[in-house]
Amino acid sequence: LPGYLLLGTEPWADGLQPTAFATLQRARFVGAISAYVSTPLLQTAQVLLPAAAFAETSGTFVNLEGRWQSFTGAATPPGVARPAWKILRVLGNLLHCADFDYQSSEQVREELRSVIAAAAPGAAVSGFTATAAPVAEVLRDVPMYQIDALLRRAPSLQATRLGQAGAAEYHP
């Protein structure tokens, strides 16, 4: 693609595609909304917007049982960092996108809840037919202290045996 907007992800570390970094470097534009900065991010993103970390913002998780679990921010974001939903709202307003006038993450949650409630059960999977994959894919097992940006930046965890373990790849 000619451009990418990364939201809270470091594809070279989070993704299963080893070519993610090279792909982003070839793009004409990469913007990133992130609570963390890294050398690869600085090498790929032309615009870096500082986002609040997970403990600095409100939000909602939906667990595997379908339970909605909301939370509030436990701390104030540093400097000019803002919750990601607010950054997206401002970008939507600057791009004159309709319906980007949310005032809280609770408004975002309630709109999502109403859209999901109005959707016909099973609508997301209608017409899906399972087929064999044309090519067997390599499985990659990421070590537990490498799975997210916060854990990757914890020196005490990285100093452990598990923190120093490499990713394992399983080839078909």
C-alpha positions as a LaTeX table, in Angstrom:
\begin{tabular}{lrrr}
\hline
Residue & $x$ (\AA) & $y$ (\AA) & $z$ (\AA) \\
\hline
Leu1 & 0.00 & 0.00 & 0.00 \\
Pro2 & 1.18 & 3.57 & $-0.49$ \\
Gly3 & 0.52 & 4.51 & 3.13 \\
Tyr4 & $-0.08$ & 3.12 & 6.59 \\
Leu5 & $-1.37$ & 4.44 & 9.89 \\
Leu6 & $-0.03$ & 2.35 & 12.76 \\
Leu7 & $-2.10$ & 2.40 & 15.95 \\
Gly8 & $-0.30$ & 1.06 & 19.01 \\
Thr9 & 1.68 & $-1.51$ & 17.08 \\
Glu10 & 5.24 & $-2.23$ & 16.11 \\
Pro11 & 4.70 & $-4.58$ & 13.15 \\
Trp12 & 8.35 & $-5.67$ & 13.00 \\
Ala13 & 7.98 & $-7.00$ & 16.55 \\
Asp14 & 4.23 & $-7.63$ & 16.95 \\
Gly15 & 3.47 & $-9.23$ & 13.63 \\
Leu16 & 4.18 & $-12.62$ & 12.24 \\
Gln17 & 5.45 & $-11.22$ & 8.97 \\
Pro18 & 9.24 & $-10.83$ & 8.99 \\
Thr19 & 8.98 & $-8.46$ & 6.02 \\
Ala20 & 6.84 & $-5.87$ & 7.86 \\
Phe21 & 9.72 & $-3.46$ & 8.49 \\
Ala22 & 10.88 & $-3.55$ & 4.85 \\
Thr23 & 7.29 & $-3.11$ & 3.63 \\
Leu24 & 6.81 & $-0.02$ & 5.78 \\
Gln25 & 10.12 & 1.46 & 4.63 \\
Arg26 & 8.93 & 1.22 & 1.00 \\
Ala27 & 5.65 & 3.04 & 1.71 \\
Arg28 & 5.26 & 6.66 & 0.63 \\
Phe29 & 3.78 & 7.54 & 4.03 \\
Val30 & 3.72 & 5.97 & 7.47 \\
Gly31 & 2.09 & 7.63 & 10.44 \\
Ala32 & 2.18 & 6.14 & 13.92 \\
Ile33 & 0.05 & 6.66 & 17.00 \\
Ser34 & 2.09 & 5.12 & 19.79 \\
Ala35 & 2.93 & 5.36 & 23.47 \\
Tyr36 & 6.45 & 4.19 & 22.71 \\
Val37 & 9.22 & 5.26 & 20.39 \\
Ser38 & 11.85 & 2.96 & 18.94 \\
Thr39 & 14.59 & 3.10 & 16.35 \\
Pro40 & 12.57 & 1.11 & 13.76 \\
Leu41 & 9.58 & 3.40 & 14.34 \\
Leu42 & 11.72 & 6.49 & 13.79 \\
Gln43 & 13.14 & 4.89 & 10.64 \\
Thr44 & 9.71 & 4.24 & 9.15 \\
Ala45 & 7.22 & 6.85 & 10.38 \\
Gln46 & 7.15 & 10.35 & 8.93 \\
Val47 & 4.64 & 11.41 & 11.59 \\
Leu48 & 4.64 & 10.17 & 15.19 \\
Leu49 & 1.70 & 11.12 & 17.39 \\
Pro50 & 2.18 & 10.45 & 21.12 \\
Ala51 & $-0.56$ & 8.25 & 22.56 \\
Ala52 & $-1.39$ & 7.54 & 26.17 \\
Ala53 & $-0.34$ & 4.13 & 27.45 \\
Phe54 & $-3.04$ & 1.64 & 28.44 \\
Ala55 & $-3.05$ & 2.73 & 32.10 \\
Glu56 & $-3.45$ & 6.39 & 31.11 \\
Thr57 & $-6.71$ & 6.06 & 29.21 \\
Ser58 & $-10.20$ & 4.70 & 29.60 \\
Gly59 & $-11.53$ & 1.93 & 27.44 \\
Thr60 & $-13.30$ & $-1.38$ & 27.17 \\
Phe61 & $-12.23$ & $-4.95$ & 26.58 \\
Val62 & $-14.61$ & $-7.66$ & 25.43 \\
Asn63 & $-13.53$ & $-11.05$ & 26.74 \\
Leu64 & $-14.02$ & $-14.41$ & 25.06 \\
Glu65 & $-17.33$ & $-14.85$ & 26.85 \\
Gly66 & $-18.55$ & $-11.63$ & 25.26 \\
Arg67 & $-18.49$ & $-9.66$ & 28.52 \\
Trp68 & $-17.78$ & $-5.96$ & 28.17 \\
Gln69 & $-15.26$ & $-4.79$ & 30.79 \\
Ser70 & $-14.72$ & $-1.05$ & 31.01 \\
Phe71 & $-12.03$ & 0.79 & 32.93 \\
Thr72 & $-10.84$ & 4.33 & 33.59 \\
Gly73 & $-7.34$ & 5.74 & 33.27 \\
Ala74 & $-5.22$ & 5.34 & 36.40 \\
Ala75 & $-2.77$ & 8.12 & 35.55 \\
Thr76 & $-2.53$ & 11.27 & 33.49 \\
Pro77 & $-0.70$ & 10.89 & 30.15 \\
Pro78 & 2.66 & 12.68 & 30.11 \\
Gly79 & 3.26 & 15.83 & 28.08 \\
Val80 & 1.11 & 16.11 & 24.99 \\
Ala81 & 0.19 & 12.42 & 24.82 \\
Arg82 & $-3.53$ & 11.78 & 24.39 \\
Pro83 & $-5.71$ & 8.67 & 24.36 \\
Ala84 & $-5.66$ & 7.06 & 20.91 \\
Trp85 & $-9.42$ & 7.50 & 20.43 \\
Lys86 & $-9.00$ & 11.27 & 20.85 \\
Ile87 & $-6.18$ & 11.35 & 18.31 \\
Leu88 & $-8.35$ & 9.43 & 15.83 \\
Arg89 & $-11.25$ & 11.81 & 16.51 \\
Val90 & $-9.09$ & 14.85 & 15.73 \\
Leu91 & $-7.71$ & 13.20 & 12.57 \\
Gly92 & $-11.27$ & 12.39 & 11.50 \\
Asn93 & $-12.30$ & 16.01 & 12.08 \\
Leu94 & $-9.30$ & 17.36 & 10.15 \\
Leu95 & $-10.15$ & 15.04 & 7.25 \\
His96 & $-13.83$ & 16.12 & 7.41 \\
Cys97 & $-15.03$ & 12.57 & 8.13 \\
Ala98 & $-18.65$ & 12.30 & 9.24 \\
Asp99 & $-19.55$ & 11.20 & 12.76 \\
Phe100 & $-16.22$ & 11.91 & 14.46 \\
Asp101 & $-17.65$ & 14.05 & 17.24 \\
Tyr102 & $-17.19$ & 11.77 & 20.25 \\
Gln103 & $-16.55$ & 13.45 & 23.59 \\
Ser104 & $-15.63$ & 10.31 & 25.57 \\
Ser105 & $-14.52$ & 6.73 & 25.14 \\
Glu106 & $-17.86$ & 5.77 & 26.68 \\
Gln107 & $-19.64$ & 7.32 & 23.68 \\
Val108 & $-17.45$ & 5.24 & 21.35 \\
Arg109 & $-18.24$ & 2.11 & 23.39 \\
Glu110 & $-21.99$ & 2.74 & 23.39 \\
Glu111 & $-22.10$ & 3.31 & 19.63 \\
Leu112 & $-20.15$ & 0.10 & 19.05 \\
Arg113 & $-22.45$ & $-1.76$ & 21.45 \\
Ser114 & $-25.55$ & $-0.54$ & 19.56 \\
Val115 & $-24.09$ & $-1.47$ & 16.16 \\
Ile116 & $-23.25$ & $-4.96$ & 17.40 \\
Ala117 & $-26.69$ & $-5.38$ & 18.99 \\
Ala118 & $-28.37$ & $-4.35$ & 15.71 \\
Ala119 & $-26.30$ & $-6.76$ & 13.61 \\
Ala120 & $-28.00$ & $-9.99$ & 12.66 \\
Pro121 & $-26.56$ & $-12.97$ & 14.55 \\
Gly122 & $-24.01$ & $-14.74$ & 12.40 \\
Ala123 & $-23.94$ & $-11.91$ & 9.84 \\
Ala124 & $-20.17$ & $-11.64$ & 10.07 \\
Val125 & $-19.68$ & $-15.24$ & 8.99 \\
Ser126 & $-22.46$ & $-15.64$ & 6.44 \\
Gly127 & $-21.17$ & $-16.98$ & 3.18 \\
Phe128 & $-17.91$ & $-18.18$ & 4.71 \\
Thr129 & $-16.65$ & $-21.48$ & 3.41 \\
Ala130 & $-13.62$ & $-23.08$ & 4.97 \\
Thr131 & $-11.06$ & $-24.16$ & 2.40 \\
Ala132 & $-7.58$ & $-25.55$ & 2.60 \\
Ala133 & $-4.84$ & $-22.95$ & 2.60 \\
Pro134 & $-3.04$ & $-22.89$ & $-0.76$ \\
Val135 & 0.34 & $-22.79$ & 0.96 \\
Ala136 & 1.29 & $-24.07$ & 4.39 \\
Glu137 & 2.37 & $-21.19$ & 6.59 \\
Val138 & 5.22 & $-21.02$ & 9.03 \\
Leu139 & 4.11 & $-20.83$ & 12.67 \\
Arg140 & 6.03 & $-18.42$ & 14.88 \\
Asp141 & 6.03 & $-18.72$ & 18.67 \\
Val142 & 6.90 & $-15.37$ & 20.22 \\
Pro143 & 8.47 & $-15.48$ & 23.69 \\
Met144 & 6.15 & $-14.25$ & 26.45 \\
Tyr145 & 8.21 & $-11.15$ & 27.30 \\
Gln146 & 8.25 & $-10.04$ & 23.67 \\
Ile147 & 4.51 & $-10.03$ & 23.00 \\
Asp148 & 3.82 & $-6.35$ & 23.58 \\
Ala149 & 5.55 & $-3.00$ & 23.67 \\
Leu150 & 5.44 & $-2.64$ & 27.45 \\
Leu151 & 6.99 & $-6.04$ & 28.16 \\
Arg152 & 9.68 & $-5.53$ & 25.49 \\
Arg153 & 10.75 & $-2.38$ & 27.37 \\
Ala154 & 11.01 & $-3.95$ & 30.84 \\
Pro155 & 14.75 & $-4.46$ & 31.52 \\
Ser156 & 14.09 & $-6.71$ & 34.52 \\
Leu157 & 11.97 & $-9.08$ & 32.40 \\
Gln158 & 14.44 & $-9.01$ & 29.51 \\
Ala159 & 17.24 & $-10.06$ & 31.91 \\
Thr160 & 15.46 & $-13.35$ & 32.73 \\
Arg161 & 15.96 & $-16.66$ & 30.92 \\
Leu162 & 12.52 & $-16.32$ & 29.33 \\
Gly163 & 13.26 & $-12.74$ & 28.36 \\
Gln164 & 16.33 & $-13.84$ & 26.43 \\
Ala165 & 14.61 & $-16.71$ & 24.65 \\
Gly166 & 14.36 & $-16.38$ & 20.90 \\
Ala167 & 11.28 & $-16.86$ & 18.78 \\
Ala168 & 10.71 & $-20.40$ & 17.57 \\
Glu169 & 9.54 & $-21.09$ & 14.05 \\
Tyr170 & 7.77 & $-24.25$ & 12.99 \\
His171 & 7.98 & $-25.05$ & 9.29 \\
Pro172 & 5.51 & $-27.43$ & 7.67 \\
\hline
\end{tabular}
